[in-house]
Amino acid sequence: MSDLGHVLILAGGLSPEREVSLRSGARLRDALREAGVDADTADADAGLIPAVTADPPSAVFPAIHGASGEDGSIQEILTLLGVPYVGALPDACRFAFDKPAAKAVVRAAGLATPRSVTLPKETFHDLGAGAVLDRIVATLGLPLFVKPARGGSALGATLVSAAEDLPGAMISCFAYGDTALIEECVLGTEVAVGVIDLGRGPGPLPAVEIRPLAGGYDYAARYTPGQTEFHIPARLTPAESKAAAAAAVTAHRALGLRDMSRTDLIVAAGEPYFLEVNVAPGMTETSTLPMALDAAGRSLGTVCRDLLSQAAGRGT
């Protein structure tokens, strides 16, 4: 057994991504146990603080997706409890989870990102939805991609190819959040690039190319085996692969992340365009970060064990 001691994986939560988080937590627990780690899972509910206070774990691995797990909230609680944990500090989580804010930060760091408009629901109500949407189409053109400014797993996200479909996409978006991010849809190769830092600086994993077999890379395509084709390494030129890897590391550094992250990109005309970054990447059987680790010849359980050991060593 590992000398790490008992560790805790947080999975579940109350966001719409709860079921995915539970699957991530179970797979991570099993992988860690195979690596010789005494690992258990716990939900982020009213029993968490008493349980951690009564029996503090050596370290915690947050695997809660969506709000509370990625917006810095659970990281604040773990900091208050004085429990070491894997992943970014609360402030960095907040910036990364807010897609428009993350886009602004990485753009300042030199990365390309699709042109976009960010507007709260109230703006459409106060100024007239039709007039606002007409101006968005006139400015950004078509196709567009509409998604909540905060959230993940493509919930509330819609590809819009025709102007008449934009109002419906906005309604779907606002079902998952009060602010919409409307981006020009850059056409190219969609890739996910994981980044791992085990104390020698952030290093990229092989890019995973994502090719949904029908429609877009929506919630079902992400988590239903057989609905998406993955290519590892991605079918990019050597120069494109190098640029995508550099973009993921730049995003990780610019946003002040630590330990691990996953950056989603579109590679078009040889240039990677930043879409978003995830501070608690999925660990399910269809998640790209475990695929990339496997392609790199690295064990999920061993890498996560080492991340936990690193967290325990630094204290918080």
N, C-alpha and C positions, 0 to 999 in steps of 0.2 A: 504494500500500500504506500501511497505518497505520504511524505512527512508534512504535507500542507495542513493536515487536520480537517475538520469538518467545514464544508463550504455550503453556501445556500444559493440556489438559482431562483430568481424572482420571475414568475411567469403568470400570465393571466391579465389582471387589471380589468377595467370597466370600459375600455374603448371598443369601437367596432372591430378592432383587430384582436380581440381577446382569444378567439379560438386558434388563430395562427400563433399567438404568443404561447399558448399552452402546448402546442405541437413543438415549437422551438425549444421550450423548456424541457420537455420530455426527452427530445433527442439529445440535447446538451447534457442532461443528467446521465443518460445512458453512455454517452461518449466519454464523459469524465470518469464514470465508474470503471469503464474498460481501461482507462488510463491509470487506474489505481487510486482515484480520489473518492473520498467519502462525501458524496454530493446528494443533496435533497432539494426538492422544489417547494416553494411557498408562494402564495398569492399575495398581492398587495391589498390587504384588507385590514379590518380593525384588529385582527389578531397578530399582525406583523410586528408592531413595536413591542408589545409585551413578550413575544416569543424571542425576538432578537435581544432584548434587554436581559431576559432570564438566561439565555444560552447564546452568547455572542459567537457568530461564526468567524472563522479565520479570515474569510473574504466573501464577498457577494458578487454574483454575476447577474446583472439585470438583463432579462430577456423579455421585457414588457415592451410591446410595440405600440406606437401611437401616443396619444396624450397620456401624461403622467410618467410613462416609461421613457419617452424621448424628449420631453419638453423641460427637463431639469428638475421636475417635482420629486421623483423618487430619489434622485441624487442628492437633493437638499435634505431629505429625511435621513438618508444613510450618513450624510455628513454630520447631521445633528446627533445621530446615534454613535458617531465615532467609529463606524464600521468601514473597513477598506472595501473598495468595490472596483470592478473593471469598468473602464469607459471614461468618457469625458466629464469634466466638472460641470456644475449646474449652468453657469453662464454660457459656456460653449454649447451645451445642449440646447439652450434657448435659441441661440442664433442659428444653429444648424436646423432645428425643427421648423423654424419660420422660413419658408422657401424664398419669399422675396428678400428677406434680410440676408439669407445665405447667398443668393444670387448677387446682391450688392457687394458683399465681402469678397467673393471670389472674383468678381469683375474687377474690383480694385487691385486684386493680386495678379491681374493680367489674363484671366481665363475668359474665353468667349462663352456667352450664354444667350439663349434666344431672347429677342426683344419681347417685352411683356408689358402688361397693364395689371395693376393690383388695385382692386376696389372692393369696399365693403357693401354688403347688401343694401344698407340704407341709401347709398348713393343712387342706386337704380330706382329706389322708391321715390326719393326726393327730386331727382332731375328728370325722371322719365326713362324707363328701361329702353324703349325703342330708340330714342335719340342717342343714348349712351352706347348701345350696342352697334348702331349704325356707324358711329364715329370710331369705335374699336375696329370694326371690319375695314373701314376706309384707311385706317392708320397701319394696322398690322397685316391686312390681307387675309387670305385663306390658303390652306387650312389653318385652323387654330387648335390649341389644346387647352381645355379648361379644367382646372383642378382646385381644390381647397388650398388656401395658403398654408395651412397647417394640417398634417395628417399623412397617412401612408397607405400602402397596399392598393393604390389606385382607386380607393373608395371615393366616389363622387367625381371621378375624372372621366372626361369625354373628349374624343377626337371629333372636331367639327369641320366638315368639308363644305357645307353649304350654309349660307347666312341664315336661312329659315330654321336651321337646327340649333342655332346658338341660344335662343331663349330656353329651350328644353334642357340644354347642357347647363345653363346657369341655375335652373331650378334643382337639377341633380346635385350640382356642386354645393348649393346652399343648404341642402339636407345634411351635409357633413361639416359645415363651418360657415361662419358669418362673413368671411372675406374670400374673394375669388382671385386666383392668379390666372390670367388669360395670356397664353404665350403663342407666338408664331410657331407653327409646327415645322421644325427643321427636318427635312427628309434625309435619312442616312442609315447607318448601322447602329442599332441600339446595343450598348454594352454596359456591363456593371463591372467596376474595378474595386476589389477589396484592398484595404491597407491594414497591415499589421505592424505594430511597434513593440518589440520585446526588449527595448532598452538600447538598441543600436540605431534608433531613428526610424521613422515610418518607411516601410518598404511595400511596393505594390505586389499584388498577386496577379496571376494571369487574367487578362480580360475575358469575361464571359459574354459571348454574343447571344442576344435574346431574339428569337424569331417565333412569335405566336403563329400557330397554324391556321387560326381563323379569327379575324377581327384584331383588336388591339391587345396590349399586354395588361388586361384588366385583372380584377381580383380572382376570377375563375382561372384565367390563364396562368396566373402566378402560382396557384396552390393546388391545381388539379393535375396530377401526373398525366402526361401524354398530350396536353393541350398546347404546350410550347416546346419548340425545338431549341436546344442550347448547343452552342459550339464553343469548345474550350481546347485550345485558345481560340479567340475570336478570329474570324476570317478578315483580318486587316493586313495591310502591308506592314513591313517592319517599322517604317517611319510612323505609321498611324498607331501601331501598338505602343511604340515608345512615347508618342505624344499623349495617348490615353493614360498610360501609367503615370507620366509626369503630372497630368492634370489632376488625377486622383490624389497624389501626394501633395500637390499645391493646395487643393481644397482642404485636405486634412490639416495642413500646417496653418493656412490662412484663418481657418475657423477655430484654431486652438484646441483641436481634438487630441485625444490620447488613446493609446492601446489599440483601438481598431475602429474602422469605419468602412462604409461602402458608398462609392460615388457612382451615380447613374449619368451616363453621357450619351450623346448622339455624335457619331463621327461622320462628318460630311465634308467632301472635297478635301480630305486629308486633315481636317481640323476637328478636335473634340469640343463639343458644346456641353457645358455643365447644365444639368437639369436639377439635381438635388443630391443631398448627402444623407446617409442614415447612420445614426450613432449606435443603434442596436439592431444590426443586420439580422434578418431571419436565419434560422438554423434548421428549417424543415427540409424534407427530402427533395423539394423543388427550389430551395433557396440557393442563390448563386455563390455566396461566400463559402459554404462547405464544398461546393463543386470546385471552386478555384483552389482551395486548400488541397483537395485530392489531386487536382491536376499538377500542383506544384510538388506532389509527393510528401505532403505534410498531413499529419493526423489531426482531425478536428479536436479530439479529446486531449492530445498532447499540447497543442497550441493553446487551447483554452485553459488547461492546467497551468501552463507557463504564464499566461496572462493573470490568472488568479494569484500565483506565487509572487508575481511582480507587484500586484496590488497590495498583497499582504505585507510585502517588504517595505513599501513606502508609507503604509499606515492609513492613508485616506485616498 
